[in-house]
């Protein structure tokens, strides 16, 4: 593959596009597909054939506003339809070149205002299973440029200059990480893409892998060139079957076009990628646990150092980055580090993809520049809290993050600002809660999650999470005293300070942040034995209520 | 050439050949353990003792280690699933939108707890940590098919439909 061939592929794809007057892009993400969007696409194709319009019905990835799905995008007019049914195909095809179908307007209001697509720039415009469509939109230009015009050191320099930081949550500078692995001597090095999106309530990585897998592959290949690796792994959750399937196809397509394999882009550089399936363990998002899992073992983390950069997969130097981090690489190499750094705050550059969910009017995937305020995202893009309820808190960072109250809505999004407010960026889950949510219950929910997901290797996490969960349950039941609250606070400190890996170290965060901002709710449960949100059953429960399920039935029979 | 004796296939069930195929693809490497267990689970629906023994022996992994891996990961199941499986998502977005009520409804109707199967082997109840359709929470899967914006009444309807069959 050389520059000429790349242009030929792009030109051929463009020519193919030129055969059609209209493009109807139908979302084939998990969410829309579950609402039979494949049937909608078939219907549109059939309808267009029937009336002789030159229209291409394309399968594309997730367009973002999942709650308004199934989504259909009509090009070149750029009209977006929501809640489309198979029966609407006729009307959509008839409207091509005429007035759009007003009935199918998704009513998204200001959903796209302020959003800036970098990671998601191809999403909704290309068929994720066709590598040529990716090339037609400038795909693999960066790989070719990197391999033929730049040295590995120059590639790393651009990444460092861009100020890109790890998008998996920690925010470690990507350039620095690459540089470390590149400097370590080793005959065999590995690149791993962390797609173990364990944070419940987040689906950015799933969406990127499903919608634009070639972009992640290109990012990984550039990384491999920069650090001198010849083998890569993408670790994906088994709960994302569609992402696995799209990735499998994408890898095959990339190999067919010579973007993976031996002698990539007519150089001496060799690289190939394999998929490894996760098996439902949150702790495997931790890099050392993830490595153990790829090696076919239990996903138990180990103490660092040595860091994976020095001793990772099978003891060899290994680079691990998140899906979204790799998705940011190609545009940086294509446009230069300065271009990337031109957006964002002083220490957090570029954009961030968030999964906006919970008690909010418009849910879905959003990509915003770093530095945007929470208020702009929640009330601008998301349209605020529905049903006349009152906004209470926004949760970011998943089980490692925290809940921020209304006072912090004008906080601008950056790694450091979120940490100083007691939460964290995390991988990008953003869950909005209204006044029907009890913050103690929410803290208990996250603690239960950490308790069941603890791998059991170190005592603070294994035993501490259980004790904290018991204490939180006691508070929810209205049986706790002030002493229990003190004990809970103390445990939070101990577990956070002494746990082996990130899971235990950050497990107290949801408790600490809710204690910081919603202490009055804890106190209401303890002192007044009442739940302000009316969620918890405080006070001694009636005996009958204790009997559940089959036991309850047995009592009735007895009576 | 080194000759390594591998255990015979546990039965002449054709699915074992798929399992062997996965191991062969990875050159019977020990680190193919999880991949192989995935194949067993997707072919048979669960992992029983003969299956774990067979995989452990074939890959020359200690049985204790193989069992350790099976029990460590939530995705692997040691019990056969029922004819139908109802899986309720307990991700954060689903929780905020009331997935606990769905679990309570399913428990009430089926008289079993998550992770169990009804005594007649008809329905299994399971929970999962996020399937990634948080935009339309709460979510439940009926035999793997995703149903979003679920309500207790609709869940009950779906469970009734299974029983009526």
Interface residues (C-beta under 8 A of the other chain):
Chain A: X30 X31 X34 X35 X65 X66 X67 X69 X197 X198 X199 X200 X201 X202 X203 X206 X207 X238 X239 X240 X276 X277 X278 X279 X280 X281 X282 X293 X294 X295 X296 X297 X298 X299 X355 X356 X357 X358 X359 X363 X364 X365 X395 X398 X429 X431 X433 X437 X442 X445 X446 X449 X453 X455 X548 X549 X550 X553
Chain B: X29 X30 X31 X32 X33 X34 X35 X37 X38 X61 X65 X68 X69 X72 X73 X74 X75 X76 X90 X91 X92 X93 X94 X95 X96 X97 X107 X108 X111 X112 X113 X128 X129 X130 X131 X132 X133 X134 X135 X136 X137 X145 X146 X147 X148
